[in-house]
Amino acid sequence: MTTYKTKQALPAEGHLASTNAAGETRARHTPLVPSVGARRVWLTLLGWGIALIIFFPILWMVLTGFKSEAEAIADPSLIFTPTLESYVAVQARADYFKFALNSVVVAFGSTLLALAIAIPSAYAMAFLPTKRTKGTLLWMLSTKMLPPVGVLVPIYLLFRDFGLLDTRTGLIIVYTLMNLPIVVWMLYTFFKDLPRDILEAGRMDGASTFQEVIYLLLPLTLPGIASTGLLSVILSWNEAFWSLNLTSSSAAPLTAYIASFSSPEGLFWAKLSAASTMAIAPILVFGWLTQKQMVRGLTFGAVK
Protein backbone atom coordinates (compact mmCIF):
# COMPACT_ATOMS: atom_id res chain seq x y z
CA MET A 1 0.00 0.00 0.00
CA THR A 2 1.46 3.35 -1.07
CA THR A 3 1.50 6.17 1.46
CA TYR A 4 1.52 9.75 0.23
CA LYS A 5 2.95 12.50 2.42
CA THR A 6 1.40 15.86 2.12
CA LYS A 7 3.77 18.83 1.98
CA GLN A 8 3.14 21.28 4.78
CA ALA A 9 2.72 24.95 3.82
CA LEU A 10 5.54 27.22 4.75
CA PRO A 11 4.71 29.97 7.27
CA ALA A 12 4.12 33.43 5.94
CA GLU A 13 6.84 36.08 6.18
CA GLY A 14 7.09 37.52 9.66
CA HIS A 15 5.98 34.21 11.27
CA LEU A 16 7.85 31.23 12.65
CA ALA A 17 6.63 27.63 12.51
CA SER A 18 6.09 25.73 15.75
CA THR A 19 4.98 22.11 16.19
CA ASN A 20 2.83 20.91 19.08
CA ALA A 21 2.78 17.45 20.66
CA ALA A 22 0.28 16.11 18.07
CA GLY A 23 2.56 17.02 15.21
CA GLU A 24 0.39 19.88 13.99
CA THR A 25 2.18 22.94 12.69
CA ARG A 26 1.15 26.36 13.97
CA ALA A 27 2.36 29.81 12.89
CA ARG A 28 3.87 31.92 15.63
CA HIS A 29 3.84 35.63 14.85
CA THR A 30 7.01 37.67 15.44
CA PRO A 31 7.14 41.46 14.96
CA LEU A 32 9.04 42.77 11.99
CA VAL A 33 12.08 44.76 13.15
CA PRO A 34 13.27 47.56 10.82
CA SER A 35 16.76 47.11 9.51
CA VAL A 36 19.70 49.17 10.72
CA GLY A 37 19.84 51.00 7.39
CA ALA A 38 16.19 52.03 7.58
CA ARG A 39 16.57 53.32 11.12
CA ARG A 40 19.64 55.28 10.08
CA VAL A 41 17.72 56.88 7.21
CA TRP A 42 14.83 57.86 9.49
CA LEU A 43 17.16 59.30 12.12
CA THR A 44 19.02 61.26 9.44
CA LEU A 45 15.76 62.70 8.09
CA LEU A 46 14.64 63.56 11.62
CA GLY A 47 17.94 65.31 12.33
CA TRP A 48 17.75 67.33 9.12
CA GLY A 49 14.14 68.27 9.87
CA ILE A 50 15.01 69.56 13.34
CA ALA A 51 18.02 71.45 11.94
CA LEU A 52 15.86 73.13 9.30
CA ILE A 53 13.28 74.16 11.89
CA ILE A 54 16.01 75.73 14.04
CA PHE A 55 17.76 77.39 11.08
CA PHE A 56 14.61 78.70 9.36
CA PRO A 57 14.31 81.97 11.40
CA ILE A 58 17.92 82.81 10.50
CA LEU A 59 17.24 82.05 6.84
CA TRP A 60 14.11 84.22 6.91
CA MET A 61 16.06 87.08 8.49
CA VAL A 62 18.82 86.88 5.85
CA LEU A 63 16.29 86.83 2.99
CA THR A 64 14.30 89.73 4.45
CA GLY A 65 17.46 91.82 4.53
CA PHE A 66 17.61 91.62 0.73
CA LYS A 67 14.05 92.94 0.31
CA SER A 68 12.78 96.48 0.15
CA GLU A 69 10.73 97.78 3.07
CA ALA A 70 7.50 97.44 1.09
CA GLU A 71 8.26 93.84 0.13
CA ALA A 72 9.33 92.96 3.66
CA ILE A 73 5.96 94.08 5.05
CA ALA A 74 3.56 93.08 2.26
CA ASP A 75 5.24 90.11 0.53
CA PRO A 76 6.18 87.16 2.78
CA SER A 77 7.14 84.87 -0.12
CA LEU A 78 10.58 83.40 -0.61
CA ILE A 79 10.67 84.39 -4.29
CA PHE A 80 11.52 88.06 -4.85
CA THR A 81 13.98 90.35 -6.60
CA PRO A 82 16.93 90.88 -4.22
CA THR A 83 18.22 94.38 -3.56
CA LEU A 84 21.00 95.86 -1.42
CA GLU A 85 19.19 99.07 -0.54
CA SER A 86 18.62 97.99 3.07
CA TYR A 87 22.33 97.27 3.58
CA VAL A 88 23.24 100.61 2.00
CA ALA A 89 20.77 102.42 4.26
CA VAL A 90 22.04 100.61 7.35
CA GLN A 91 25.66 101.49 6.60
CA ALA A 92 24.74 105.11 5.81
CA ARG A 93 22.88 105.51 9.09
CA ALA A 94 25.69 104.35 11.38
CA ASP A 95 29.27 103.12 11.12
CA TYR A 96 28.96 99.34 11.29
CA PHE A 97 32.68 98.75 11.77
CA LYS A 98 32.78 100.95 14.86
CA PHE A 99 30.11 98.84 16.57
CA ALA A 100 31.74 95.61 15.35
CA LEU A 101 35.10 96.67 16.80
CA ASN A 102 33.45 97.41 20.14
CA SER A 103 31.86 93.94 20.14
CA VAL A 104 35.19 92.25 19.36
CA VAL A 105 37.10 94.16 22.04
CA VAL A 106 34.45 93.65 24.71
CA ALA A 107 33.75 89.97 23.95
CA PHE A 108 37.37 88.85 23.79
CA GLY A 109 38.52 91.19 26.55
CA SER A 110 35.89 89.93 28.99
CA THR A 111 36.67 86.32 28.05
CA LEU A 112 40.40 86.72 28.71
CA LEU A 113 39.72 88.44 32.03
CA ALA A 114 37.21 85.76 33.05
CA LEU A 115 39.69 82.98 32.20
CA ALA A 116 42.46 84.74 34.12
CA ILE A 117 40.27 84.79 37.23
CA ALA A 118 38.58 81.41 36.75
CA ILE A 119 41.65 79.22 36.08
CA PRO A 120 43.27 79.70 39.53
CA SER A 121 39.85 79.61 41.20
CA ALA A 122 38.88 76.34 39.53
CA TYR A 123 42.34 74.90 40.27
CA ALA A 124 41.97 75.63 43.99
CA MET A 125 38.45 74.18 44.12
CA ALA A 126 39.37 71.05 42.14
CA PHE A 127 42.68 70.13 43.76
CA LEU A 128 42.57 71.92 47.13
CA PRO A 129 38.92 71.57 48.15
CA THR A 130 37.53 72.50 51.55
CA LYS A 131 34.21 71.83 53.21
CA ARG A 132 32.92 75.12 51.77
CA THR A 133 33.91 74.43 48.15
CA LYS A 134 30.62 72.87 47.08
CA GLY A 135 28.61 75.61 48.75
CA THR A 136 30.73 78.28 47.04
CA LEU A 137 30.16 76.69 43.64
CA LEU A 138 26.40 76.53 44.20
CA TRP A 139 26.36 80.13 45.38
CA MET A 140 28.24 81.26 42.26
CA LEU A 141 25.82 79.39 40.02
CA SER A 142 22.81 80.80 41.87
CA THR A 143 23.86 84.33 40.90
CA LYS A 144 22.89 83.46 37.30
CA MET A 145 19.28 83.10 38.49
CA LEU A 146 19.16 86.74 39.55
CA PRO A 147 17.34 88.96 37.00
CA PRO A 148 19.82 91.56 35.69
CA VAL A 149 17.26 94.32 36.12
CA GLY A 150 17.37 93.66 39.87
CA VAL A 151 20.91 95.05 40.11
CA LEU A 152 20.73 97.59 37.29
CA VAL A 153 20.29 100.65 39.50
CA PRO A 154 23.25 100.04 41.88
CA ILE A 155 25.56 99.06 39.01
CA TYR A 156 24.48 102.10 37.00
CA LEU A 157 25.18 104.40 39.97
CA LEU A 158 28.59 102.79 40.57
CA PHE A 159 29.52 103.14 36.92
CA ARG A 160 28.38 106.78 36.93
CA ASP A 161 30.48 107.60 39.98
CA PHE A 162 33.58 105.85 38.61
CA GLY A 163 33.21 107.26 35.10
CA LEU A 164 32.62 103.86 33.45
CA LEU A 165 29.38 104.66 31.63
CA ASP A 166 29.63 104.26 27.85
CA THR A 167 33.14 102.78 28.05
CA ARG A 168 34.57 99.48 26.84
CA THR A 169 36.20 98.96 30.23
CA GLY A 170 32.83 99.11 31.96
CA LEU A 171 31.28 96.56 29.59
CA ILE A 172 34.28 94.25 29.98
CA ILE A 173 33.87 94.31 33.76
CA VAL A 174 30.12 93.63 33.59
CA TYR A 175 30.46 90.85 31.00
CA THR A 176 33.24 89.24 33.04
CA LEU A 177 31.06 89.17 36.15
CA MET A 178 28.15 87.87 34.07
CA ASN A 179 30.09 84.92 32.60
CA LEU A 180 32.39 84.14 35.52
CA PRO A 181 30.10 81.58 37.28
CA ILE A 182 29.71 79.51 34.09
CA VAL A 183 33.41 79.74 33.27
CA VAL A 184 34.44 78.62 36.77
CA TRP A 185 31.96 75.73 36.75
CA MET A 186 33.10 74.45 33.35
CA LEU A 187 36.80 74.68 34.20
CA TYR A 188 36.15 73.02 37.56
CA THR A 189 34.57 69.99 35.84
CA PHE A 190 37.44 69.77 33.35
CA PHE A 191 40.07 70.00 36.09
CA LYS A 192 38.30 67.35 38.18
CA ASP A 193 38.65 64.86 35.30
CA LEU A 194 42.43 65.28 35.30
CA PRO A 195 44.22 62.54 37.28
CA ARG A 196 45.87 63.89 40.43
CA ASP A 197 48.86 61.60 39.90
CA ILE A 198 50.10 63.79 37.06
CA LEU A 199 50.27 66.88 39.24
CA GLU A 200 51.75 64.91 42.13
CA ALA A 201 54.49 63.63 39.84
CA GLY A 202 55.32 67.19 38.85
CA ARG A 203 55.32 68.20 42.50
CA MET A 204 57.75 65.41 43.33
CA ASP A 205 60.04 66.68 40.58
CA GLY A 206 60.17 70.05 42.31
CA ALA A 207 57.58 71.99 40.32
CA SER A 208 55.97 74.95 42.04
CA THR A 209 52.22 75.63 41.95
CA PHE A 210 52.69 78.15 39.16
CA GLN A 211 54.73 75.66 37.13
CA GLU A 212 52.10 72.96 37.70
CA VAL A 213 49.41 75.21 36.26
CA ILE A 214 51.46 76.50 33.31
CA TYR A 215 53.33 73.35 32.24
CA LEU A 216 50.98 70.55 33.30
CA LEU A 217 47.42 71.69 33.93
CA LEU A 218 46.90 74.08 31.00
CA PRO A 219 48.35 71.84 28.23
CA LEU A 220 46.40 68.79 29.43
CA THR A 221 43.07 70.63 29.71
CA LEU A 222 43.51 72.91 26.70
CA PRO A 223 40.44 71.53 24.83
CA GLY A 224 38.23 72.28 27.84
CA ILE A 225 39.70 75.76 28.29
CA ALA A 226 39.23 76.49 24.58
CA SER A 227 35.56 75.44 24.59
CA THR A 228 34.94 77.47 27.75
CA GLY A 229 36.51 80.52 26.14
CA LEU A 230 34.48 80.07 22.96
CA LEU A 231 31.24 79.84 24.95
CA SER A 232 32.15 82.97 26.89
CA VAL A 233 32.83 84.87 23.66
CA ILE A 234 29.44 83.85 22.24
CA LEU A 235 27.59 84.83 25.42
CA SER A 236 29.34 88.20 25.54
CA TRP A 237 28.71 88.85 21.85
CA ASN A 238 24.97 88.22 22.23
CA GLU A 239 24.48 90.17 25.47
CA ALA A 240 22.05 93.04 24.95
CA PHE A 241 20.66 94.12 28.35
CA TRP A 242 23.80 95.69 29.77
CA SER A 243 24.96 97.18 26.48
CA LEU A 244 21.63 98.98 26.02
CA ASN A 245 21.59 100.37 29.57
CA LEU A 246 25.27 101.21 30.12
CA THR A 247 26.29 102.56 26.71
CA SER A 248 25.01 105.18 24.30
CA SER A 249 27.40 105.75 21.41
CA SER A 250 31.13 105.49 22.12
CA ALA A 251 31.29 101.90 23.42
CA ALA A 252 28.00 100.54 22.03
CA PRO A 253 28.40 97.02 20.56
CA LEU A 254 26.43 95.42 17.75
CA THR A 255 23.48 94.54 19.99
CA ALA A 256 22.88 98.26 20.57
CA TYR A 257 23.40 98.81 16.85
CA ILE A 258 20.52 96.43 16.05
CA ALA A 259 18.23 98.00 18.65
CA SER A 260 18.69 101.43 17.06
CA PHE A 261 16.52 100.33 14.13
CA SER A 262 13.47 100.05 16.40
CA SER A 263 11.76 103.42 16.62
CA PRO A 264 8.42 104.84 17.88
CA GLU A 265 7.31 105.01 14.25
CA GLY A 266 7.55 101.22 14.03
CA LEU A 267 9.96 98.49 13.01
CA PHE A 268 11.82 98.77 9.74
CA TRP A 269 11.81 95.05 8.97
CA ALA A 270 14.18 95.05 6.01
CA LYS A 271 16.73 97.36 7.64
CA LEU A 272 16.43 95.54 10.96
CA SER A 273 17.03 92.19 9.23
CA ALA A 274 20.00 93.60 7.33
CA ALA A 275 21.52 94.99 10.53
CA SER A 276 20.91 91.70 12.37
CA THR A 277 22.53 89.73 9.55
CA MET A 278 25.59 91.96 9.66
CA ALA A 279 25.72 91.58 13.46
CA ILE A 280 25.51 87.80 13.62
CA ALA A 281 27.65 87.08 10.55
CA PRO A 282 31.03 87.39 12.37
CA ILE A 283 30.01 85.16 15.29
CA LEU A 284 28.44 82.59 12.93
CA VAL A 285 31.67 82.37 10.94
CA PHE A 286 33.68 82.21 14.17
CA GLY A 287 31.47 79.42 15.53
CA TRP A 288 31.66 77.47 12.27
CA LEU A 289 35.46 77.66 12.21
CA THR A 290 35.77 76.58 15.84
CA GLN A 291 33.01 73.96 16.00
CA LYS A 292 35.47 71.06 16.24
CA GLN A 293 37.24 72.65 19.20
CA MET A 294 33.88 73.38 20.82
CA VAL A 295 32.64 69.80 20.50
CA ARG A 296 35.98 68.35 21.55
CA GLY A 297 36.10 70.55 24.63
CA LEU A 298 32.49 69.90 25.67
CA THR A 299 33.05 66.13 25.40
CA PHE A 300 36.42 66.35 27.16
CA GLY A 301 36.61 63.60 29.77
CA ALA A 302 33.30 62.04 28.72
CA VAL A 303 34.98 58.83 27.55
CA LYS A 304 37.30 57.16 29.98
URFENWO-V52285 format. One record per residue. PHI is phi in radians with two decimals (* if undefined). PSI is psi in whole degrees, 0 to 359 (none if undefined). OMEGA is omega in whole degrees, -180 to 180 (NA if undefined). Layout:
PHI:PSI:OMEGA ; PHI:PSI:OMEGA
//
This chain:
*:129:-176 ; -1.55:133:179 ; -1.88:128:179 ; -1.83:133:178 ; -1.73:129:178 ; -1.47:138:-179 ; -1.44:124:-179 ; -1.29:142:180 ; -1.25:140:179 ; -1.27:146:179 ; -1.17:150:179 ; -1.18:163:-180 ; -1.11:139:-178 ; 1.57:4:179 ; -2.23:155:175 ; -2.07:144:-179 ; -1.47:139:175 ; -2.36:143:-176 ; -2.00:131:179 ; -1.57:186:-176 ; -1.14:331:-179 ; -1.46:1:178 ; 1.51:5:-179 ; -1.45:141:-178 ; -1.67:130:177 ; -2.12:151:179 ; -1.65:125:178 ; -1.84:120:-175 ; -1.36:135:173 ; -2.21:137:-178 ; -1.16:144:177 ; -1.38:125:-179 ; -1.74:127:179 ; -1.11:147:-179 ; -1.21:166:180 ; -1.12:322:179 ; -1.11:320:179 ; -1.16:318:178 ; -1.12:322:179 ; -1.12:320:179 ; -1.12:315:-180 ; -1.14:320:178 ; -1.16:323:177 ; -1.13:315:178 ; -1.10:320:178 ; -1.11:316:179 ; -1.09:317:178 ; -1.14:323:179 ; -1.11:315:178 ; -1.12:319:179 ; -1.09:320:179 ; -1.17:322:178 ; -1.11:319:180 ; -1.22:322:-175 ; -1.43:342:-174 ; -1.02:317:178 ; -1.02:323:178 ; -1.17:317:178 ; -1.07:317:180 ; -1.10:320:179 ; -1.12:316:-180 ; -1.10:316:-180 ; -1.15:321:180 ; -1.12:329:179 ; -1.13:339:179 ; -1.70:12:177 ; -1.82:163:170 ; -1.39:166:-179 ; -1.07:322:180 ; -1.14:317:179 ; -1.19:323:-179 ; -1.11:327:-179 ; -1.53:317:-171 ; -1.69:335:-173 ; -2.09:101:-180 ; -1.51:7:-175 ; -1.27:163:178 ; -1.56:352:-180 ; -1.85:117:-178 ; -2.79:172:177 ; -1.61:113:-176 ; -1.20:148:177 ; -2.52:154:-180 ; -1.81:14:-175 ; -1.14:328:179 ; -1.19:319:179 ; -1.17:321:177 ; -1.12:318:-180 ; -1.17:322:180 ; -1.14:315:-180 ; -1.19:326:180 ; -1.26:333:-177 ; -1.34:322:-178 ; -2.62:156:-179 ; -1.40:105:-178 ; -1.05:318:-174 ; -1.18:332:176 ; -1.14:313:179 ; -1.16:321:179 ; -1.11:319:178 ; -1.11:319:177 ; -1.07:318:179 ; -1.11:317:180 ; -1.11:313:-178 ; -1.11:315:-177 ; -1.21:316:-177 ; -1.14:311:-178 ; -1.32:326:178 ; -1.14:316:178 ; -1.17:326:179 ; -1.17:315:179 ; -1.12:319:179 ; -1.17:320:179 ; -1.12:319:178 ; -1.15:321:180 ; -1.09:326:178 ; -1.46:322:-172 ; -1.35:327:-176 ; -1.08:307:177 ; -1.14:327:179 ; -1.16:313:179 ; -1.15:325:177 ; -1.08:314:-179 ; -1.12:320:-179 ; -1.27:329:-177 ; -1.44:321:-173 ; -1.95:346:177 ; -2.29:58:-175 ; -1.28:155:174 ; -2.20:180:-180 ; -1.21:345:180 ; -1.73:1:-176 ; -1.10:312:-178 ; -1.11:319:178 ; -1.12:323:178 ; -1.14:318:178 ; -1.10:317:179 ; -1.15:323:178 ; -1.14:318:179 ; -1.08:317:-180 ; -1.20:328:-179 ; -1.17:336:179 ; -1.14:338:177 ; -1.27:344:179 ; -1.47:351:-180 ; -1.36:127:177 ; -1.09:131:-179 ; -1.00:328:-179 ; -1.14:340:180 ; -1.20:336:180 ; -2.04:13:-177 ; -1.11:313:-175 ; -1.10:308:180 ; -1.10:322:179 ; -1.18:320:179 ; -1.07:317:-180 ; -1.16:320:177 ; -1.11:316:180 ; -1.15:324:178 ; -1.13:317:-178 ; -1.21:327:-179 ; -1.67:6:177 ; 1.20:34:-178 ; -1.82:1:178 ; -1.19:139:179 ; 0.99:42:176 ; -2.27:150:176 ; -1.13:324:-180 ; -1.06:317:179 ; -1.10:317:179 ; -1.15:322:179 ; -1.07:318:179 ; -1.12:313:-178 ; -1.13:315:-179 ; -1.15:326:176 ; -1.11:313:178 ; -1.13:327:-180 ; -1.19:319:-175 ; -1.64:348:-174 ; -1.02:316:179 ; -1.01:316:180 ; -1.17:319:-179 ; -1.11:316:179 ; -1.11:316:-179 ; -1.07:315:-179 ; -1.14:315:179 ; -1.14:324:178 ; -1.07:317:179 ; -1.17:322:178 ; -1.17:318:-179 ; -1.19:326:179 ; -1.15:333:179 ; -1.35:348:-179 ; -1.40:129:179 ; -1.07:135:179 ; -1.15:335:-177 ; -1.05:329:-179 ; -1.15:315:179 ; -1.21:324:178 ; -1.15:323:177 ; -1.12:318:177 ; -1.14:324:179 ; -1.16:322:178 ; -1.19:334:177 ; -1.46:3:175 ; 1.67:14:-180 ; -1.33:139:176 ; -1.42:174:179 ; -1.07:319:178 ; -1.10:318:179 ; -1.18:325:175 ; -1.03:314:-178 ; -1.17:315:-174 ; -1.31:315:-171 ; -1.72:344:-179 ; -2.07:304:-173 ; -1.17:309:-176 ; -1.12:313:179 ; -1.10:323:-177 ; -1.31:333:-179 ; -1.93:21:-177 ; -1.02:319:177 ; -1.02:318:179 ; -1.17:321:178 ; -1.15:320:180 ; -1.11:314:180 ; -1.15:324:177 ; -1.12:316:178 ; -1.11:319:179 ; -1.10:318:178 ; -1.11:321:179 ; -1.14:321:178 ; -1.10:316:-179 ; -1.13:317:179 ; -1.11:320:179 ; -1.20:321:-180 ; -1.10:323:-175 ; -1.58:356:-178 ; -1.18:130:-177 ; -2.10:328:-172 ; -1.06:308:-176 ; -1.25:326:180 ; -1.16:325:-180 ; -1.30:332:-176 ; -1.70:339:-176 ; -1.95:357:179 ; -2.29:161:177 ; -2.29:307:-178 ; -2.50:313:-171 ; -1.15:314:-175 ; -1.93:13:-177 ; -1.16:128:177 ; -1.49:191:-175 ; -1.20:333:178 ; -1.13:321:175 ; -1.23:328:177 ; -1.09:318:178 ; -1.17:317:-177 ; -1.13:339:-179 ; -1.20:346:-180 ; -1.60:8:171 ; -1.81:121:-174 ; -2.27:166:177 ; -1.07:337:179 ; -1.30:345:-179 ; 2.30:182:180 ; -1.66:131:174 ; -1.61:95:-169 ; -1.07:314:-177 ; -1.15:315:-180 ; -1.20:321:178 ; -1.12:320:178 ; -1.17:320:178 ; -1.12:316:179 ; -1.13:320:179 ; -1.16:321:178 ; -1.09:316:179 ; -1.15:332:-179 ; -1.37:322:-177 ; -1.57:345:-178 ; -1.00:313:-179 ; -1.07:317:-177 ; -1.28:331:175 ; -1.16:316:178 ; -1.13:318:179 ; -1.09:317:178 ; -1.17:323:179 ; -1.18:322:-179 ; -1.26:334:-175 ; -1.93:17:-176 ; -1.14:325:179 ; -1.13:317:178 ; -1.15:324:179 ; -1.12:311:-179 ; -1.14:318:180 ; -1.10:319:180 ; -1.23:319:-179 ; -1.20:335:177 ; -1.71:10:-179 ; -1.11:124:180 ; 1.45:3:-179 ; -1.30:329:-179 ; -1.93:120:-180 ; -1.65:none:NA
//
